[in-house]
Amino acid sequence: MNKTGTQKIETPRLILRRFKAEDAEEMFNNWASDPEVTRFLTWQPHSGLEVTESILTEWISRYEDGGYFNWVMEYKQSGSVIGNISVVRLYEDIEAADIGYCMSRSFWGQGLMSEALRGVMDYLFDVVGLNRVAACHDVNNPRSGRVMEKAGMIQEGILKAAGKNNLGIHDVVWHAMIRKERDIIRNK
Ligand SMILES: CC(C)(COP(=O)(O)OP(=O)(O)OC[C@H]1O[C@@H](n2cnc3c(N)ncnc32)[C@H](O)[C@@H]1OP(=O)(O)O)[C@@H](O)C(=O)NCCC(=O)NCCS
């Protein structure tokens, strides 16, 4: 595994880059304070800008670690920051990662998260050298499952009552892609 950390990734409509302290206000206004966005997540909407600022200070301090992968999604057309995609768990021994993501409600339904996920998976397979990239969602959040499928992941199974988010305990659907599977799709 190459510990290259959070490097810039470009997709057709997005730039995925490291967070900067100046992103706090847009992050707070665009998604971190919105209870609709955090419905199926494990953290509460931020109650004030100072909460977002303090989290960004912590995240930014971790960018020196090459095993830390956490991108802000910048929308090329306007330059605004609209969401977040990151590795929520890294398994160095098996060269695998679990991904998590969330985005401003006003940008939902345009295929942007699938585009970001494809970009992140390519980076993790090709640059970091991982073999497996996975993600999971609450069974009641099928929109997120579609993102995973559209990015090429395949559903692996449903674990009963195995997760807890702001709505309580829920069944968890797992999706994943192995590097070999991505290579087959790419060479078609
Ligand atoms: C989940 C989330 C990232 C999706 O991002 P997005 O950019 O809107 O996703 P996309 O546009 O790429 O794809 C959404 C797909 O879900 C489909 N969809 C929407 N509502 C759906 C529903 N109720 N059931 C099934 N599919 C649904 C859309 O039709 C679309 O698929 P299509 O392109 O085949 O039509 C975004 O809604 C979000 O940030 N939600 C809040 C945070 C969150 O839940 N994160 C995931 C935690 S696991």
The ligand as an SDF file (V2000), in Angstrom:
LIG
                    3D

 48 50  0  0  0  0  0  0  0  0999 V2000
  -26.8600    9.6370   -0.8110 C   0  0  0  0  0  0  0  0  0  0  0  0
  -26.3670   10.8360   -1.6100 C   0  0  0  0  0  0  0  0  0  0  0  0
  -24.8690   10.9780   -1.4360 C   0  0  0  0  0  0  0  0  0  0  0  0
  -26.7170   10.6260   -3.0930 C   0  0  0  0  0  0  0  0  0  0  0  0
  -26.0290   11.5400   -3.8930 O   0  0  0  0  0  0  0  0  0  0  0  0
  -26.5420   11.9390   -5.3650 P   0  0  0  0  0  0  0  0  0  0  0  0
  -25.4670   12.7100   -6.0410 O   0  0  0  0  0  0  0  0  0  0  0  0
  -27.8960   12.5410   -5.2640 O   0  0  0  0  0  0  0  0  0  0  0  0
  -26.6530   10.5180   -6.0150 O   0  0  0  0  0  0  0  0  0  0  0  0
  -26.7660   10.2200   -7.5550 P   0  0  0  0  0  0  0  0  0  0  0  0
  -27.5040   11.3460   -8.2360 O   0  0  0  0  0  0  0  0  0  0  0  0
  -25.4180    9.8560   -8.0640 O   0  0  0  0  0  0  0  0  0  0  0  0
  -27.6430    8.8990   -7.5430 O   0  0  0  0  0  0  0  0  0  0  0  0
  -28.8340    8.7790   -6.8150 C   0  0  0  0  0  0  0  0  0  0  0  0
  -29.5920    7.6020   -7.3840 C   0  0  0  0  0  0  0  0  0  0  0  0
  -30.5550    7.1790   -6.4210 O   0  0  0  0  0  0  0  0  0  0  0  0
  -31.8160    7.0700   -7.0400 C   0  0  0  0  0  0  0  0  0  0  0  0
  -32.8090    7.3050   -6.0120 N   0  0  0  0  0  0  0  0  0  0  0  0
  -33.2430    8.4400   -5.4860 C   0  0  0  0  0  0  0  0  0  0  0  0
  -34.1660    8.2140   -4.5380 N   0  0  0  0  0  0  0  0  0  0  0  0
  -34.2990    6.8710   -4.4590 C   0  0  0  0  0  0  0  0  0  0  0  0
  -35.1080    5.9910   -3.6830 C   0  0  0  0  0  0  0  0  0  0  0  0
  -35.9300    6.4460   -2.7620 N   0  0  0  0  0  0  0  0  0  0  0  0
  -34.9850    4.6530   -3.8960 N   0  0  0  0  0  0  0  0  0  0  0  0
  -34.1250    4.1590   -4.8070 C   0  0  0  0  0  0  0  0  0  0  0  0
  -33.3230    4.9550   -5.5670 N   0  0  0  0  0  0  0  0  0  0  0  0
  -33.4310    6.2830   -5.3930 C   0  0  0  0  0  0  0  0  0  0  0  0
  -31.7900    8.1420   -8.1140 C   0  0  0  0  0  0  0  0  0  0  0  0
  -32.7800    7.8940   -9.0890 O   0  0  0  0  0  0  0  0  0  0  0  0
  -30.3620    7.9580   -8.6440 C   0  0  0  0  0  0  0  0  0  0  0  0
  -30.2510    6.8190   -9.4880 O   0  0  0  0  0  0  0  0  0  0  0  0
  -30.3460    6.9430  -11.1010 P   0  0  0  0  0  0  0  0  0  0  0  0
  -29.2580    7.8980  -11.5200 O   0  0  0  0  0  0  0  0  0  0  0  0
  -30.1460    5.5560  -11.5650 O   0  0  0  0  0  0  0  0  0  0  0  0
  -31.7020    7.5170  -11.4100 O   0  0  0  0  0  0  0  0  0  0  0  0
  -27.0430   12.1480   -1.1300 C   0  0  0  0  0  0  0  0  0  0  0  0
  -28.4230   11.9630   -1.2370 O   0  0  0  0  0  0  0  0  0  0  0  0
  -26.6910   12.5060    0.2960 C   0  0  0  0  0  0  0  0  0  0  0  0
  -25.7120   13.2000    0.5440 O   0  0  0  0  0  0  0  0  0  0  0  0
  -27.5110   12.0480    1.2590 N   0  0  0  0  0  0  0  0  0  0  0  0
  -27.3040   12.3800    2.6700 C   0  0  0  0  0  0  0  0  0  0  0  0
  -26.0990   11.6850    3.2740 C   0  0  0  0  0  0  0  0  0  0  0  0
  -26.1540   10.1850    3.1120 C   0  0  0  0  0  0  0  0  0  0  0  0
  -27.2120    9.5800    3.2350 O   0  0  0  0  0  0  0  0  0  0  0  0
  -24.9890    9.6040    2.8490 N   0  0  0  0  0  0  0  0  0  0  0  0
  -24.8560    8.1930    2.6480 C   0  0  0  0  0  0  0  0  0  0  0  0
  -24.7740    7.4650    3.9180 C   0  0  0  0  0  0  0  0  0  0  0  0
  -24.5200    5.7320    3.6260 S   0  0  0  0  0  0  0  0  0  0  0  0
  1  2  1  0
  2  3  1  0
  2  4  1  0
  2 36  1  0
  4  5  1  0
  5  6  1  0
  6  7  2  0
  6  8  1  0
  6  9  1  0
  9 10  1  0
 10 11  2  0
 10 12  1  0
 10 13  1  0
 13 14  1  0
 14 15  1  0
 15 16  1  0
 15 30  1  0
 16 17  1  0
 17 18  1  0
 17 28  1  0
 18 19  1  0
 18 27  1  0
 19 20  2  0
 20 21  1  0
 21 22  1  0
 21 27  2  0
 22 23  1  0
 22 24  2  0
 24 25  1  0
 25 26  2  0
 26 27  1  0
 28 29  1  0
 28 30  1  0
 30 31  1  0
 31 32  1  0
 32 33  2  0
 32 34  1  0
 32 35  1  0
 36 37  1  0
 36 38  1  0
 38 39  2  0
 38 40  1  0
 40 41  1  0
 41 42  1  0
 42 43  1  0
 43 44  2  0
 43 45  1  0
 45 46  1  0
 46 47  1  0
 47 48  1  0
M  END
$$$$
